[in-house]
């Protein structure tokens, strides 16, 4: 099992540019989560999907952030336009109901917006 | 807002000593989980304890859960330098879906 795959691992972009982060969950997992981690705010849940349907997006900071899950094996998190305060590590995680909600995290994408 | 609050925020011990971290939460739960995060890496699941369990062991890890006090503790025995990491508790509440809520984390340093 390859685990949760995220790309890119590092992204440096200029303010105002569009950023797209990608995630491939573990095959067979039915829930997918996007988190953001910073020193100041810790680990924040942005949005999560169950069976490809967004369940709770209350953690999405503002309309500049959007997430999609077109199928069970792929999700994107898009920031448009990006701002320096969006700089953080973004994690994707997936889980499966029969495993008591244990979450498997990807390696993260370190985003720097200059 | 985050459900779990870990205590202490940071802990420094000598190799071979035991490390104890505590987690408090606010609402009823289905289970409580502990995760480890090495610097620059994603979180890794360590152990899960269900709401009807009081204690669980896994290797050098021992977790306790007191639902009446809404608290849990993680004990790492005979610590090693490789245990240096941040440790997070996460609670899974009642209801459907699989959302867990992470605490603020304890940064553990094990000095060789």
Interface residues (C-beta under 8 A of the other chain):
Chain A: X4 X30 X31 X33 X35 X42 X43 X45 X48 X50 X55 X56 X91 X93 X95 X96 X97 X100 X101 X102 X103 X104 X105 X106 X107 X108
Chain B: X2 X30 X31 X33 X35 X41 X42 X43 X44 X45 X48 X50 X88 X90 X92 X96 X97 X98 X99 X100 X101 X102 X104 X105
